[in-house]
């Protein structure tokens, strides 16, 4: 059995490469020319690597699937990691081409577009009785507040570039103009919530959650409100219920992470949905959820129904932590400068705690991490 994993310049891809490689699946790693350092190529679990042209990328990817299908007599499972690849694959003209050469767990384009749109997600939240942050117009905004485009990743924005926290009307005007210049549309203006960030990570098929894991953000970078630098697996049935409502309503198939933040009363409010592999994805491996295997299994079964793999029972490890060491140390320094010494010391403590998993470094497969850190430091930690 073969899995084709795309977009292996993302550090999150390593969790899937390692998980499937350990299960004796033949892993073929793919990257687009010019996309970034393909750190997945250096994993010992990468059985073959392919650098695909940017021009005609999807055709080249499907040609690879066809090549493997013809050579092995069975369709490979195609596991797209990045938003760009998923967006290209779900185009209606590619649907029959994909089913002919591989198994892929992909959403309908309408469902993907809905979950990628922050305004559409907010409307769904209201319709499904899922609490959302208060939303403002430019004239009614209360400060501080958050300004973010409806779908920042669609325009190539990194996680830290997809929002701005503004403290006054001048900053609000500047943030609106900034995002309008990039996207051509008016951004979303939302209440700034004071509590912890939370998430429900899942894989779904036809609107049904097949495997899930909830997490809490322990630290983030930048500390003013960035992506997770350290997170912890938690039991949180309410988040799973809220996420399930969204998934069922849209009929979604594939991976996604539903993001929440706690308000002043510690109640979760829906922020957005990431219908792709997300930043804290390695926690699903560290916590023994089996979510990655389920992603592969469902994809494989779509391509090879006569050789379907049965489902497995798996219990995850609540309380398990995962950190991105370099980012988390930077977060610790940021918390220290902000006067939050307890959280700063927590970053040091987790660094020294062997029970805290690293999202990139694994002693049994060190070459990808070495390449990642070399690339990280060569660009000044950006």
C-alpha positions in Angstrom: 0.0 0.0 0.0 1.2 3.5 -1.0 0.5 6.9 0.4 1.4 10.1 -1.5 1.9 13.0 0.9 2.1 16.5 -0.7 3.5 19.8 0.5 6.2 18.3 2.6 7.9 21.6 3.2 5.4 22.1 6.0 6.7 20.8 9.3 3.3 19.4 10.1 3.7 16.9 7.2 6.4 15.0 9.2 3.8 13.6 11.6 1.9 11.9 8.7 5.1 10.7 7.0 6.4 9.1 10.3 3.1 7.6 11.4 2.4 5.9 8.1 6.0 4.8 7.6 6.0 3.1 11.0 2.9 1.3 9.9 4.9 -0.1 6.9 3.0 2.0 4.3 5.2 3.1 1.4 5.3 6.9 1.6 6.0 9.0 -1.5 6.7 12.6 -0.6 5.9 15.4 -3.1 6.6 19.0 -3.3 6.0 21.8 -5.8 9.0 23.6 -7.3 9.7 26.8 -5.4 7.3 26.0 -2.5 10.0 25.7 0.2 12.6 23.4 1.7 11.1 19.9 1.3 12.1 18.7 4.8 9.9 15.6 4.3 12.3 14.3 1.7 14.9 13.7 4.4 12.8 11.4 6.6 13.9 7.8 6.8 10.3 6.9 6.2 10.2 8.7 2.8 10.5 5.8 0.3 10.5 8.1 -2.7 10.5 11.8 -3.3 9.2 13.8 -6.3 9.7 17.5 -7.0 6.7 18.5 -9.2 6.5 21.5 -11.6 4.5 24.5 -10.5 3.1 24.8 -14.0 0.7 21.9 -14.5 1.1 20.9 -10.8 -2.1 18.9 -10.5 -1.6 17.1 -13.8 1.9 16.1 -12.7 0.5 14.9 -9.3 -2.2 12.8 -10.9 0.3 11.4 -13.4 2.4 10.2 -10.4 -0.8 8.6 -9.0 -1.4 6.9 -12.3 2.2 5.7 -12.5 2.0 4.1 -9.0 -1.5 2.6 -9.7 -0.3 0.9 -12.9 2.9 -0.4 -11.3 1.3 -1.7 -8.1 -2.1 -2.8 -9.3 -3.9 -0.7 -6.7 -4.6 3.0 -6.3 -2.4 5.0 -3.9 -4.0 7.1 -1.1 -3.5 10.8 -1.9 -3.0 12.9 1.2 -2.9 16.6 0.4 -1.4 18.7 3.2 -1.5 22.3 2.0 -4.4 24.6 1.3 -3.3 25.3 -2.2 -3.1 21.7 -3.2 -6.5 20.9 -1.7 -8.1 23.9 -3.4 -6.8 22.8 -6.8 -7.9 19.2 -6.3 -11.5 20.0 -5.4 -12.1 21.9 -8.6 -15.0 20.1 -10.4 -12.9 19.3 -13.5 -10.5 17.2 -11.4 -13.1 15.0 -9.6 -13.2 12.2 -12.2 -9.5 12.4 -12.9 -8.7 11.8 -9.2 -11.1 8.9 -8.7 -9.6 7.1 -11.7 -6.0 7.0 -10.3 -6.1 7.3 -6.5 -8.2 7.4 -3.3 -8.6 10.8 -1.8 -10.8 12.1 1.1 -11.7 15.5 -0.3 -14.6 17.8 0.4 -17.0 19.3 -2.2 -15.7 22.7 -3.3 -18.8 24.4 -1.9 -18.1 22.9 1.6 -14.4 23.9 1.4 -15.3 27.5 0.3 -17.8 27.8 3.1 -15.4 26.7 5.9 -12.6 28.8 4.5 -14.8 31.9 4.7 -14.9 33.5 8.2 -18.2 35.3 7.5 -19.8 32.1 6.3 -18.6 30.3 9.4 -20.0 33.0 11.6 -23.4 32.7 9.9 -23.3 28.9 10.4 -22.4 29.4 14.0 -25.5 31.6 14.5 -27.7 29.2 12.6 -26.5 26.2 14.6 -26.5 27.9 18.0 -22.8 27.9 18.3 -21.5 31.0 20.2 -19.3 33.3 18.2 -17.5 36.5 19.2 -19.3 39.8 18.9 -18.8 41.3 15.5 -18.5 45.0 14.7 -18.8 47.4 11.9 -16.0 50.0 11.5 -18.3 52.5 13.2 -19.3 50.3 16.2 -15.9 48.7 17.0 -14.9 48.5 20.7 -11.2 48.3 21.4 -9.1 46.3 21.6 -10.5 44.2 18.7 -9.3 41.8 16.1 -9.2 42.5 12.3 -8.8 39.6 9.9 -9.5 38.8 6.2 -12.3 36.4 5.4 -9.8 33.9 4.0 -6.2 35.0 4.6 -4.6 31.8 3.6 -6.1 32.0 0.1 -3.9 35.0 -0.4 -0.7 33.3 0.8 -0.7 34.9 4.3 1.0 33.0 7.1 -0.7 32.4 10.4 0.8 35.4 12.0 -0.2 37.6 9.0 -3.8 36.7 9.0 -5.0 39.0 11.8 -4.2 42.3 13.5 -5.1 43.3 17.0 -5.9 47.0 17.1 -6.2 49.3 20.0 -7.7 52.5 18.5 -9.5 53.9 15.5 -6.3 54.8 13.7 -5.0 51.3 14.0 -8.4 49.9 12.8 -8.3 52.1 9.7 -4.8 51.0 8.9 -5.6 47.3 9.4 -8.7 47.5 7.2 -6.8 49.2 4.4 -4.0 46.7 4.8 -6.2 43.7 4.3 -8.4 45.3 1.7 -5.2 46.0 -0.4 -4.4 42.3 -0.2 -7.8 40.7 -0.6 -9.9 43.3 -2.3 -12.6 42.9 0.3 -13.6 44.3 3.6 -12.1 42.3 6.5 -13.9 40.9 9.6 -13.8 42.9 12.8 -14.4 40.9 16.0 -14.4 41.2 19.7 -11.0 40.3 21.3 -11.6 37.4 23.7 -9.5 37.1 26.8 -9.4 33.3 27.4 -7.3 30.4 26.2 -7.4 29.3 22.6 -9.0 25.9 22.0 -9.4 23.6 19.0 -11.1 20.5 17.8 -9.0 18.5 15.3 -10.8 15.9 13.2 -11.1 13.8 10.2 -14.6 13.5 8.7 -16.4 11.6 5.9 -19.6 12.8 4.4 -20.5 15.1 7.3 -19.6 12.6 10.0 -16.6 12.9 12.4 -14.6 9.7 12.3 -11.8 10.7 14.7 -11.2 13.8 16.7 -9.0 15.4 19.4 -9.5 18.6 21.4 -6.6 20.7 22.5 -5.8 23.8 24.6 -3.2 26.4 23.7 -0.6 26.5 26.5 1.6 29.1 24.8 1.6 31.0 21.5 3.9 33.1 19.4 3.7 36.0 19.1 2.4 36.2 22.6 -0.1 38.9 21.7 -2.0 36.3 19.8 -0.2 34.0 17.4 -0.2 30.3 16.5 0.3 27.7 19.1 3.9 27.1 20.2 2.8 24.6 22.8 -0.5 22.8 23.2 -2.1 20.1 25.3 -4.7 17.4 24.5 -7.9 17.7 26.6 -11.3 16.1 27.0 -13.9 18.7 25.8 -17.1 17.2 24.6 -18.8 20.6 24.0 -16.2 21.5 21.4 -16.7 18.1 19.7 -20.5 18.8 19.7 -20.0 22.3 18.1 -17.5 21.0 15.5 -19.9 18.1 14.7 -22.7 20.5 14.0 -20.6 22.4 11.4 -19.3 19.2 9.8 -22.8 17.6 9.5 -24.3 20.8 8.1 -21.7 21.2 5.4 -21.4 17.5 4.7 -17.6 17.9 4.9 -15.1 15.2 4.1 -11.4 15.5 5.0 -9.2 16.9 7.7 -10.0 20.1 9.5 -9.5 21.9 12.8 -12.3 24.0 14.3 -10.8 26.9 16.3 -12.4 28.4 19.4 -11.4 30.9 22.1 -12.8 31.2 25.7 -14.6 34.3 26.7 -14.5 36.0 30.1 -16.8 33.3 31.5 -14.6 30.5 30.1 -17.2 29.6 27.5 -15.9 28.6 24.0 -16.7 30.8 21.1 -16.2 29.8 17.5 -13.5 31.7 15.7 -12.8 29.9 12.4 -12.2 26.6 10.6 -9.0 25.4 9.0 -10.1 22.8 6.4 -6.6 21.4 5.9 -3.7 20.1 7.9 -3.2 22.7 10.7 -0.4 23.9 12.9 -1.0 21.7 15.9 -1.4 18.6 13.8 1.6 16.7 15.3 -0.3 16.6 18.6 -2.6 14.0 17.0 0.5 11.7 16.7 1.9 12.5 20.1 -1.4 11.7 21.7 -1.9 8.4 20.0 -5.2 9.4 18.5 -4.9 7.3 15.3 -6.3 10.3 13.4 -3.5 10.1 10.8 -4.1 6.5 10.2 -7.9 7.1 9.9 -7.1 9.8 7.3 -5.1 7.3 5.3 -7.6 4.4 5.8 -10.6 6.5 4.6 -8.6 7.8 1.6 -7.3 4.3 0.7 -10.8 2.7 1.0 -12.2 5.3 -1.5 -9.7 4.1 -4.1 -9.7 0.4 -3.2 -13.2 -0.5 -1.9 -12.5 -4.2 -2.7 -9.5 -4.1 -0.3 -11.0 -1.9 2.4 -9.1 -1.5 5.6 -11.3 -2.0 8.8 -11.5 0.8 11.4 -9.5 0.6 14.6 -10.3 1.6 18.1 -7.8 4.0 19.6 -7.9 6.0 22.9 -5.9 9.2 23.0 -3.7 10.5 25.8 -5.4 13.4 27.6 -2.8 15.8 29.1 -0.2 15.0 26.5 1.7 18.1 25.4 3.4 19.0 22.1 5.7 22.0 21.5 7.7 23.5 18.6 10.9 24.0 20.6 12.4 27.0 18.8 9.1 28.8 18.6 8.2 28.0 22.2 11.5 29.4 23.5 10.8 32.6 21.6 7.3 32.6 23.1 8.9 32.1 26.6 11.1 35.2 26.0 8.1 37.1 24.9 6.1 36.2 28.0 9.0 37.2 30.1 9.2 40.6 28.5 5.5 41.0 29.0 5.8 40.3 32.7 4.2 36.9 32.6 7.1 35.1 34.3 5.2 31.9 35.2 4.3 31.3 31.5 7.9 32.1 30.5 9.3 29.5 33.0 6.7 27.0 31.7 8.5 27.1 28.3 11.8 26.2 30.0 10.2 23.5 32.1 8.5 21.9 29.1 11.8 22.0 27.2 13.4 20.0 29.9 10.5 17.6 30.3 11.0 14.4 28.3 7.3 13.7 28.3 6.6 16.8 26.2 6.8 15.8 22.5 8.5 18.0 19.9 6.5 18.8 16.8 9.5 18.4 14.5 12.3 16.6 16.3 12.1 12.8 16.8 15.3 10.9 17.8 14.4 8.1 15.6 14.2 10.4 12.5 16.4 13.4 13.0 17.4 14.4 9.5 14.1 16.3 8.7 14.5 18.4 11.9 18.1 19.2 11.2 17.1 20.5 7.7 14.2 22.4 9.3 16.3 24.2 11.9 19.0 24.9 9.3 16.4 26.5 7.1 14.8 28.3 10.1 18.1 29.9 11.3 19.2 30.8 7.8 16.2 33.0 7.4 16.6 34.6 10.8 13.9 32.6 12.6 11.1 33.9 10.4 
